[in-house]
Amino acid sequence: MQASGRDSLRAELATMSTEQVGERVPDLDALTTRELVAAMNEEDRSVPEAVAAVAPEIAAAVDAIVDRLRRGGRLISLGAGTAGRLGILDASEAPPTFGTDPGLIVGLIAGGPGAIQQAVENAEDRDDLGRADLASLSITADDAVVGVSASGRTPYVLGALEYARSVGAITIGLSCNAGSPLGRDADIGIEAVVGPELLTGSTRLKAGTAQKLVLNMLSTISMVRLGKTYRNLMVDLRATNEKLRARAERTVMLATEVDAATAAATLASVDGWVKAAILVLVTGIAADEAVARLRSGDGSLSAAIAAHATTGAASDVH
């Protein structure tokens, strides 16, 4: 970048709330460790409030995501640095939590997989890389794309969202500065303004925490709306280790009030599918029928139980 370009960028950074010098704790290096812990904790208290302030935008984004997922589309998030890593974290945790296909929720980071552990120089400055990364996924109008950038101006993210809009995908911009290019250009802008960081400009702190909270909400609430939970229980989790197998049994026990042995035996009869095991125990139908009903419907356990109750009541009448 030429000197004139850096001058322009410095001037732009000076207007961003995330780049301002905080006044409450100006001398970090003069504080004791206990004082630093207290100061950082105090700063972090403002993050949930910043997220709460954009609750309507988050809800609108969830509804848009659910609509696309019901069409057979995907939820794709992307960013550079911390923002990209948080999106990948969220995507990687969806399959074991909700039993989703790994291709349903996808995370991209500027610079590719190697940038997850080590920064890739200048990758975030390439808007063409953002477009290329999305193009490699063959995105369509059925997909939802979430661009994440604390500043709201990262070229990689802006280029990606420009490409997403060109193919008709719904675009969501998550940033931590008001009036950002990302918030302006996205179909739905979510600007969780957290203010200056304790360590000036280190947006892996409050901004990163806000991004994590919002990404959690987008994916988790979308899965709830799609019937991937029953009450507040994880009923589509994949039991891939001993802890999760124990959690699966406990979930069945919590939902049906059976003992551990019954829960384990019922889970075994439906190949470990928590949702199907609960349906068997609540309704009394056979294991293979429970699996078939869930697969033929929309996957909602509550709906399957309600449908059985209605069918049973009708049978009693006749």
C-alpha positions in Angstrom: 0.0 0.0 0.0 1.3 3.5 -0.9 1.8 6.1 1.8 -1.3 8.0 0.6 -3.3 4.8 1.0 -2.1 4.3 4.5 -2.9 8.0 5.3 -6.5 7.4 4.2 -6.7 4.2 6.2 -5.4 5.8 9.3 -8.0 8.6 8.9 -10.7 5.9 8.5 -9.5 4.0 11.6 -9.7 7.2 13.6 -13.4 7.3 13.0 -14.1 3.8 14.3 -15.3 3.3 17.9 -13.3 0.0 18.1 -10.1 1.9 17.4 -10.6 4.6 19.9 -8.3 4.9 23.0 -10.3 4.0 26.1 -10.3 6.6 28.8 -11.3 4.4 31.8 -8.1 2.4 32.0 -5.4 4.4 30.2 -2.4 2.9 32.0 -2.6 -0.9 31.8 1.1 -1.4 32.4 0.9 0.4 35.7 -1.8 -1.9 37.2 -1.4 -5.0 39.4 -2.6 -8.3 38.0 -5.7 -8.2 40.2 -6.5 -4.7 39.0 -6.1 -5.8 35.4 -8.4 -8.8 35.9 -11.1 -6.5 37.4 -10.6 -3.9 34.7 -11.0 -6.4 31.9 -14.0 -8.0 33.6 -15.6 -4.6 33.9 -15.1 -3.8 30.2 -16.6 -7.1 29.2 -19.8 -6.3 31.1 -20.9 -4.0 28.3 -20.8 -6.7 25.6 -24.2 -8.3 26.3 -25.8 -4.9 26.3 -24.4 -4.1 22.9 -25.7 -7.4 21.6 -29.1 -6.8 23.2 -29.4 -3.5 21.4 -29.4 -5.2 18.0 -31.8 -8.0 19.0 -34.3 -7.0 16.3 -31.7 -7.3 13.6 -30.5 -10.7 15.0 -34.1 -12.0 14.9 -34.5 -10.8 11.3 -31.3 -12.6 10.4 -32.4 -15.8 12.0 -35.7 -15.8 10.2 -33.9 -15.2 6.9 -31.4 -18.0 7.6 -34.2 -20.5 8.6 -36.0 -19.6 5.4 -32.9 -20.5 3.3 -32.1 -23.6 5.2 -35.7 -24.9 4.7 -35.1 -24.4 1.0 -32.1 -26.7 1.1 -29.6 -23.9 1.4 -26.6 -23.4 3.7 -25.4 -21.0 6.3 -22.0 -19.7 5.4 -20.0 -17.3 7.6 -16.6 -15.7 6.7 -14.1 -13.3 8.0 -10.5 -12.5 8.6 -8.5 -13.3 11.7 -10.5 -13.6 14.8 -13.8 -13.1 12.9 -13.0 -16.0 10.6 -11.8 -18.3 13.3 -15.0 -17.7 15.3 -17.1 -18.6 12.2 -15.2 -21.8 11.7 -15.6 -22.6 15.4 -19.3 -22.2 15.2 -19.6 -24.2 12.0 -17.5 -27.1 13.4 -19.6 -27.4 16.5 -22.9 -27.7 14.7 -22.7 -31.4 13.6 -22.0 -32.9 17.0 -24.5 -30.6 18.7 -27.4 -30.8 16.2 -26.6 -33.8 14.1 -26.3 -31.7 10.9 -24.3 -32.5 7.8 -20.9 -30.8 7.9 -21.8 -29.0 4.7 -24.9 -27.3 6.2 -23.1 -24.7 8.2 -19.7 -23.6 6.8 -17.0 -21.2 8.0 -14.4 -19.5 5.8 -11.3 -17.6 6.8 -9.2 -15.2 4.7 -6.0 -17.0 3.8 -7.5 -20.5 3.9 -7.3 -23.2 6.6 -3.7 -22.3 7.4 -4.9 -19.0 8.7 -6.8 -20.7 11.5 -3.6 -21.1 13.5 -1.3 -18.6 12.0 -2.0 -15.2 10.4 -1.7 -15.0 6.6 -0.2 -11.7 5.6 -2.4 -9.4 3.5 -5.2 -12.0 3.0 -7.8 -9.8 4.5 -7.0 -7.0 2.1 -8.0 -9.1 -0.9 -11.6 -8.6 -1.9 -11.0 -10.9 -4.9 -10.1 -13.8 -2.4 -13.5 -13.3 -0.7 -15.3 -13.6 -4.0 -13.2 -16.6 -5.0 -13.8 -18.4 -1.7 -17.6 -18.1 -2.0 -17.5 -19.0 -5.7 -15.7 -22.2 -4.8 -18.7 -23.2 -2.8 -21.0 -22.7 -5.7 -23.4 -20.6 -3.6 -26.9 -19.9 -4.9 -29.9 -17.8 -3.9 -30.9 -20.5 -1.4 -27.8 -19.8 0.8 -27.4 -17.3 3.6 -24.0 -15.6 3.9 -22.8 -13.9 7.1 -19.8 -11.6 6.7 -18.1 -10.9 10.0 -15.7 -7.9 10.6 -15.2 -5.9 13.7 -14.3 -2.8 11.7 -17.0 -3.4 9.1 -14.6 -2.6 6.3 -12.5 -5.7 5.7 -12.1 -6.0 1.9 -12.1 -9.8 2.0 -15.6 -9.7 3.6 -17.0 -6.9 1.5 -15.9 -8.7 -1.7 -17.5 -11.9 -0.6 -20.8 -10.2 0.3 -20.8 -8.4 -3.1 -20.4 -11.8 -4.8 -23.1 -13.3 -2.6 -25.6 -10.5 -3.5 -24.8 -11.0 -7.2 -26.1 -14.6 -7.1 -29.2 -13.7 -4.9 -28.0 -15.1 -1.6 -29.3 -13.4 1.5 -26.4 -11.4 3.1 -25.9 -10.6 6.8 -23.2 -8.2 7.9 -22.0 -8.5 11.5 -19.7 -5.7 12.7 -18.9 -3.7 15.8 -19.0 -0.1 14.4 -22.1 1.9 13.6 -22.6 3.0 10.0 -20.0 0.5 8.6 -19.8 -0.4 4.9 -20.6 -4.0 5.9 -23.7 -3.0 7.7 -24.7 -0.7 4.9 -24.2 -3.1 2.1 -25.6 -6.3 3.6 -29.3 -7.1 3.3 -29.4 -7.3 7.1 -26.8 -5.3 9.1 -26.0 -6.3 12.7 -23.8 -3.6 14.3 -23.0 -4.6 17.9 -21.2 -1.4 19.0 -19.0 -2.4 22.0 -16.8 0.8 22.0 -13.1 1.1 22.6 -11.2 -2.0 23.6 -9.2 -2.3 26.9 -6.2 -2.8 24.8 -6.6 -0.2 22.0 -7.6 -1.7 18.7 -7.4 -5.3 19.9 -10.7 -6.4 18.5 -10.2 -10.0 19.6 -11.4 -8.8 23.0 -14.9 -7.2 23.3 -15.6 -7.2 19.6 -14.6 -10.8 19.3 -16.8 -11.7 22.3 -19.8 -9.9 20.7 -19.2 -11.7 17.5 -19.1 -15.0 19.3 -22.4 -14.3 21.1 -24.2 -13.3 17.9 -22.9 -16.2 15.9 -24.0 -18.5 18.7 -27.5 -16.9 18.4 -27.7 -17.2 14.7 -26.8 -20.9 14.5 -28.5 -22.1 17.7 -31.8 -20.3 17.3 -31.9 -21.3 13.7 -31.5 -24.9 14.7 -34.2 -24.5 17.4 -36.6 -23.1 14.8 -35.8 -26.1 12.5 -36.9 -28.6 15.1 -33.4 -29.7 16.1 -34.2 -29.5 19.8 -37.0 -30.8 22.1 -37.8 -28.4 24.9 -34.3 -27.2 25.9 -32.6 -30.5 25.2 -30.1 -31.5 22.5 -32.0 -34.4 20.9 -30.1 -34.5 17.6 -26.6 -34.6 19.1 -24.1 -37.2 17.8 -22.7 -39.4 20.5 -19.1 -39.7 19.2 -17.4 -40.2 22.6 -18.1 -41.5 26.1 -19.1 -38.1 27.4 -21.6 -37.6 24.6 -22.9 -41.2 25.0 -23.6 -40.5 28.6 -25.2 -37.1 27.7 -27.4 -38.9 25.2 -28.6 -41.3 27.9 -29.2 -38.5 30.4 -31.1 -36.5 27.8 -33.5 -39.4 27.2 -33.9 -39.8 30.9 -34.6 -36.1 31.4 -37.2 -36.1 28.6 -39.0 -39.3 29.6 -38.2 -39.9 33.3 -37.0 -43.5 32.6 -34.0 -45.1 34.2 -30.5 -45.4 32.7 -30.9 -49.0 31.6 -34.1 -48.2 29.7 -32.6 -45.2 28.1 -29.6 -47.1 27.0 -31.6 -50.0 25.6 -34.0 -47.7 23.7 -31.1 -45.7 22.3 -29.5 -48.9 21.1 -32.8 -49.8 19.3 -32.7 -46.6 17.2 -28.9 -46.6 16.5 -28.3 -44.0 19.2 -30.7 -41.3 17.8 -31.8 -39.4 20.9 -34.8 -37.9 19.2 -36.1 -41.3 18.0 -35.5 -42.9 21.4 -37.7 -40.2 23.1 -40.4 -40.7 20.5 -40.5 -44.4 21.2 -40.7 -43.9 25.0 -43.3 -41.1 24.9 -45.6 -42.7 22.4 -44.9 -46.5 22.7 -44.5 -47.0 19.0 -41.9 -49.3 17.6 -38.3 -48.2 17.0 -38.4 -48.5 13.3 -41.7 -46.6 13.1 -40.3 -43.8 15.2 -37.3 -43.4 12.9 -39.5 -43.5 9.8 -41.9 -40.9 11.2 -39.1 -38.5 12.0 -37.4 -39.0 8.7 -40.6 -38.5 6.7 -41.7 -35.4 8.6 -39.9 -32.2 9.2 -37.8 -33.8 12.0 -39.5 -32.0 14.8 -40.0 -34.2 17.8 -42.7 -32.0 19.3 -44.6 -32.2 16.1 -44.2 -36.0 15.9 -45.5 -36.4 19.4 -48.4 -34.0 18.8 -49.3 -35.9 15.6 -49.3 -39.2 17.4 -51.5 -37.8 20.2 -54.0 -36.5 17.6 -54.0 -39.8 15.7 -54.4 -41.8 18.9 -57.3 -39.6 20.0 -59.0 -40.1 16.6 -58.5 -43.9 16.9 -60.1 -43.9 20.3 -63.2 -42.1 18.9 -63.6 -44.7 16.2 
